[in-house]
Amino acid sequence: MNIIIVGNFYTGAFGRHIAEVLTEMKHNVFRFEPGIKFKHNSILGKRWNTIRYTMYNEVFSKMSFVKNNDVKKLFVTAEQNKIDLTIVLHDYLSASHVKRLKNITKSPVVIWFPDALSNFKKSMFLTANYDVQFFVDKYISDTLKTDFRINTGYLPQACFPKYHFKTTLTKDEKQIFGCQITNVGNMYPARIALYRQLTKYDMKMWGDLPPVWADDDGIKPMMQGKHVHHEEKSKAFNGAKIVLNNLHPAVINGMNKRTFEITGCGAF
């Protein structure tokens, strides 16, 4: 099959894993990543890059002429190839974009929304004519099906055995990753509030530092300030006695991809 994936493809991204799996299954995958591709500015640092991304995503990307110009390459790809399926991995496309894409490809266009209810924002998918809308929270899937008669499905994310597997740590690696409790991901306020209850334990949190506006008093010693991916992520999981996989408070009846990654890595 010829399959278009609309999403992000950085290391560890949802879209990248799906694209790699489909490619291994001998499908032809066309990647389309919405938005501007900023060059990483190592001099000004991560904070500046975050500000640029936020400005684009929260301001400029919401302007119709910017959005329409952004998706031109997507339509060109659809016109130049016989597309059998399009998978959209967030609320990237407006209703008119989905309609045009379906008119071009004459094939199914589905959305697989990987976030919590709190990230609905514009909720363009509610009025877009997707063939199926998949969600990682069963509450969302059931509610949209019952209240709006949208064709929905409950589809959690999964681990990728190519990257999520059990590892054995060396003595030096145990010094780096060893701890009582660990987790991997973004440090948002709900996590800060939870982790403040765990300061008496030896805990390591892998990922970006909290936003500059967040009060991170009490948890700074936990923060490693470093991302871990693939084998390193497995080492972080296996180096801890417990992997604390807390869900965002807006997740009502679902689970995150970390659930599967932890078990795939053979951690507890």
N, C-alpha and C positions, 0 to 999 in steps of 0.2 A: 504493500500500500504506500501511497504518497501521502504523508501526514505533515501538516503545518502545526507547529507548537508556538503559541504566543505566550511569552513569559520571560523570566530572567534565567541566565545561564552561567552565573559566577560559580566558583567552587562551592559545592555543597547545596546549590540551589535546587529547588523543586523541579524546575524546568530542565535543568542539566541532567538530573538523574533520569527523568522520563525520556528525554531525548536519547541518552546513552542506552537505556534498556530497549527502546524501540529499534534503535540501530542494530543492537546485538540480535534482535529478532528478525533482522533482514528487511526491515521497512526503510523506505527513503524518508528522511526527516528534514524538513525545512524549518529553520529556527528564525523567529522574528522577535526581537527584543524591543519593546516600546521605550520611548523616551530618548533623551540625549545621552550620548556616551561621553561622560566627562573624563578627562585625563586625570590620573591620580597626582595630586600635588603633594609631594613628600616634604616640601619646604614648609608650607603652611599647615600641613598635618591633617589628621582625620576629621577634626572639628570643622575645618573649612570645607572639606569635601561633603560632610554631612549637611552643612548649611546650603551648599549649592544644590544638592539633591532635593532637599526639602523645599527650597524656593521653586524649583522646577515642578516638582510633583504637586505642591499645594497651591501654586499660583498659575504658572504659565501653561502647564499641561491641561488645565481646566478651560483654557480659551479654545473655542471651537476651531479657529483657523490653525492653531498650533496642533491640536489633536488630529485634524483632517490631514495636515501635511505629514504628520508622523506616520500615519497608517498607509500612505501611498505605496511604500515598498511592499507592504503586506499584500495589497491588491495586485501589484505587478507580479509577485511570486505566484499568486493564485491564478492569474491570467496566463502565465507562461508554462504552467505545469498542470497536469491532470490530477487535481487533489481529491483524495478519497475521504479525508477526515481532517477537521481542524479542531485542536484542543486549546482552549484559552484558559490560562492558569491564574486569572484574577479578573477584577472588573475593569479590564483594559479597554474594551470596545463599547461604543454607544450602540443603541438599538439600530440606528441607520447603518453603522459599520457592519453589524452582524447581517443585516438584510442584504447589503451589497455583496458581502462575502458569500452568502448562500446563493445569490443570483449568479455569481461568477462560477463557483465550484459545482453547484448542483449536488452537493454532498452534505452530510451532517456537520454541524458546528456545535460543539459542546463546551461548557465551562466547568472547570473543576476548581472551586473556590477553597483555598487552603487555610483561611483565617477564621477568626471568631466573629460573632455577631457585631462586636464593637467596631470592626473594620469595614462595615458595609458602605459607609460614607455616601457617595452619590447613588449607589445601588442601581446602576444603569442596567444590570442584568435582569431586574424585575420586569422591565418592559421590552427586553430584547427577545427575539424569537429563536432562542437556542433550542436545539432538538432535545437536549437533556441538560439539566443543571445538577452537578454533583457537589456535595458539601461534606466536610469532615465532622460536622456536628449534626446528629440525628434530629435534634430539636429544630434546627433550621430547615432541614429537608422535609420533615413532617409538617411543619407550620406552613411553609410555602405551598406544599401540595394541597393541604386542607383548605387554607384561607384564600389562596390565589389560583388554585388549580394549575399550578406550574408542574411540568413533568420533571420531578426531582429524583435524586438517588442519594443514599448515604454511602460515601466512599472515602474511608480513612486513607491517609498516606501509609507508606510502608518503608521498611529498610531496604537497602540495596546491598545484597551479599558481596558484591564486588568491593565495596568500601566498608561495610559494617560486619566485622567478623572478630572472633575472640583472639586476643593477642597475649603474649607472655612478656612481661617487662623485665629488662635487665636491672642490675643493681642501681646503676646511675639513673635509669628511667623511673625507678621507684622513688628516688629522691625528688624527682621533678613532679611526678603525678600522684605520689602516695598521699593519702589523706583519709579522713573519716567519711566526709560527705563531699560530693561534687555535683556540678551540673554544667551544661553548655548552652549558650544562647545570649539573647539580649537582656540587659539589665533594666527592666521597666519598673515603675514605682511599686506595683504589687509584689514583685520579687524582692525589692528592697525591704518592704514592710515585713515580708515573711522571713527573710534571712536575718533580720535584726533579732529574731527569736533564737537564732542558732549561733550566736557569737561565741558561746563557750565551747563549741566544737571546732575541730580542725577541718575547715571547709575551703575548697578551691572552686571558684567560679571562672569558667573560661569564656572569653568573648570580649566585645568592646566594653570600655568603661561606661558608667552611667552617663546620661545627658548632663550637660553643664548646669541645667536648672534643677536637677534632682538633688535632694539632700541625702548624701550617701554616708553620713556619719555612722560609724559603728561597723560598717561592712567593708571598708577599704582594704583591710588585711586579706579578705577573701579574694579580691579581684586580681586576676592574673594579667589582665590587659592584653590578652593574646587569643587569637582564634585557633581552634584545633579542628582539623578535617581528616577524614578517611582513617588511616592507621593511627594517627595521633589522637583522634577522638576516641578510638577504641582503647588506647592506652590510658587516656584520662578516665574513662569509665571503669576499666579494670584495675586502675591504681587506687580506686576508692572502695571503701567497704560498702557504701550506699550511694547510689545515684538518685538524687532527689529530683523527680520529674513533676514539678508543680505546673498545673494548667492555669492559663489566664482566667481570671474571674468571670469573663464573658463567655467562656466555654460552658455550655449548659449540659449537654448530653453527648459528648464526643471525646476524642483523644487526639493528641498531637503525634507528629512523626517520631519524636524522641522516644515514645513508648516502644516503637518497633526497633529503633536504632539500638537502644539499650539492650533489649533481649537478643537482637542479632549479634551484638558484641559479646554476649555471654555474661553480662554484668548483672548486678543486683540493684 
